[in-house]
Amino acid sequence: MDDRHVLKALRREQRDLWSRLASIAHDARYVDDVCAACFPLPLIANLRCGAWYTDPGRLHGTAYFKSTDGHMYAWDMSLKRANLHLAELIERHAAQHALSGCILVDSTRRGKRFPDALAKTVPIWCAVLNRASARIYGTPTECPPLATPLDTVARSEHAQIEAHLDEWVARLCNSDLTVPRLSKPLVPLFAHAPHVPTLPTACPQHHVVLVSVSTVEDVPAPAPGALYVQGAGDDHEAWAEGLTPGLFWQHRSALLQADLSCEARVQLVHSLVAQEQARAGRVLWLPGEADAPPTVIPGTALAVQARSREHGFSAAECADYALLVHCTRTPTPDDPSRVLSLGLDASKRGLAAFSQALPRVVDAITNAWYEASMGAPDAPRGVLLCCESGFQLSGALAVAVLAASYDEHRHGLFGTHDAHARLTAHRQRITKDTTQRRLQWRS
């Protein structure tokens, strides 16, 4: 067999469902070891890959740090993915525990010890938040220098990143985001399998333990008939057959039976996915997503929430809002007057239809607010935007509505008799900066 056929066979084996699941289970045991060593730090999954390795029963939350924000010459402190909720979670935890910080889990399949998200994106985030908090609130009193792993990030690249920090701090402080007040500095600590970290408990700092479950060294077969796949949770579209981390952890005993044939394991996954789809109307990435309450955008009458495509709004929901907009639900003749179903496709194929529907939907929402403000004082004034993810289509629609109907002080422009003239004048002044700042309102 020539090298080309060997490589092709190896790639096929690495896409094998059994090898992937067995490797995930193997790496998840390392996460358990880190959690025990770093107790009581809260466990956080870096989406989407990190969720495969973290038991949802132990998970305190999720974050979304992208490796692209740490790529060479593309380094950035993203204000679209500011992850400020994570700093707030760390501060809440610090109020109850002397040892504070978090454990952030991710992996990489590229033959490296750390993904760029952990090696550079999160260290940038820590350094920028430390300096921004110190600038605005005077705390922390000392900001440690940028920390990146010595065996992953060249010192020349480290220096180039450090040269941008003050620029990113200024951009954050001048944005519409609320900079978290830090009682102690955020300090990254890098851990990679199979090495379990030891925390410097005497240091007055928030320990941000960055855990890469990817094992670079040769690993024995994680289970009979399985090959170890580094970063097995990555690229799930190529191997997972519709399985999600939530379903994997819920049914892991059945899925990890070593005596199942390849075909039987795939059939089991298909069955579990179909059952969940029939039960909940969609397959959740993590349990609890369906129960998440609406997220109200501060200072506005707008909220967003995840709802299945088949969700039917109850009389109570209709009574609570001036208008309910479901981006993906198919319209029916029985829809209540306060429900606007758009029937849009959340994939890239639906982008043109979304753009075409946008002006009509923005006007419908603004009119609902206007009529509510002109009506009885106790009439519902809020608008709820829904889609299956709770952020994809509904989030994009929220930004458009906020840009079109709110000024920079979060004052709605629809609550007076001259609303039409005010809205027209305002919309003529909308710029790219306007939409970027409205996007920050959602963070």
C-alpha positions, 0 to 999 in steps of 0.5 A: 500500500503506498503512502497515499492509501495509508494516509487515506486509511488513517483519515478514515479511522480518525473519522470513525465514531468509536475512535472519536467517542472513546478518545473524548471519554479518555480526555474527559478523565483528564478534565476530572483530574484537573477539577479535583486539583483545582477545586473549587474553581468553576468548570467552563467549556469553551464552545463548541469543542470544549463541551464534549469533554465537560460533564454537564452536571459539573459545568458552571457555564460556557464561553466563546473564545475563538482561535481566529482572534489569536492567529498570527497577525490577526490578534484581537480582543473581540468586542463581539465575543467579549465574554464579560459574563465569564469575568462576572462569574469569576467575581461572584465565585470569588465572593464565596471562595478564597481560591478564585478563577475558573477552569476553561476547557478546549482542545486542538487537533492540529498537532499542537499542545494548545489551540490558539484560543487558549494560547493567545486569545484568552491571555489577551482577554485577561490582560485587556480586562485587567488594564481596563478595570484598573483604568476605570476603577483603580482595581486591580492595583497591579496588572501582571504582564501578558502571559502566553505559554513559552513552548507554544508562542514565540517571544517575538510574537508575544512582544508583538501582541503585547504592543497592541494591548493599550490599543485594545484597552482603549477600544474596550473602555470607549465601547458600549460594553460595561467593563467588569470591576475586578477585585484581583487580576486575571492570570492565565495558568496553562495545563495540557494533558497529561500534566495536572497543574498545581495552583499557587494558592498564596497569590492574590489573583484569579487563576484562569486555568486554561486546559487543553485536553489534547495529548500530543504524545503517543497514547495507547488505544483508549478502548478496544478497537479504537484509535486515539484521536487528538482533539476528537471533539473538533469538526463534529459535522464530519463524524458525530452523525447528529450527536451532541455533547448533551446527548453523549453525556446523557447516554455515554454508558450505552454509546461507549459499549466496546462490543458494539459494531460500527453499524450498531453504534451509528444506528444507536446515535441515529435513534437517540437523535430521533428520539430527542428531536421528537421529544423536544423539537430539536437536539440541544448542544447542552442540556438546559438550553431549552429552559433558559429564560429570555435574555432582556437586552439592558435598557431596552424593551427587547428580549431574545430566547431559544425556542424550537421550530415547532414551538407554539406560544401559550396564552400566557406568553402572548399576554406578556409581550406586545409582539412575539417574533419567531424567526424559523417557525412556519406561519399558520392561519391559527397564529395569534395576532401577537405572533409573527412567524417568519419561517426563515432558514438559519443556514447560509442558504436563508441569508437572502430571505432574511435580508429581504424580510428585515425591513418588514419585520423591523417595521412590525416590531417598531409599530408594536412598540408605538401602539403599546406606548400609545395604549393603556399604561399596563399594556405589555410593551416588550418584544420577544425574538426567538429562533432555535439557537437563541442567538443566530437569527434572533440575535441578528434581528435584535441588532437591526431593530436596536440600530433602527429604533433606539438612539445611542442613549438606549432611548426608544424613538417610537414613544411619541406622536412624532415617532415617524419623523424621529425614526426617519431622521435617525435611520438616515444617520445609521453607520457601521459604528451604530450597528457595532455598538448595538451588537455590544448591547447584547454582550 
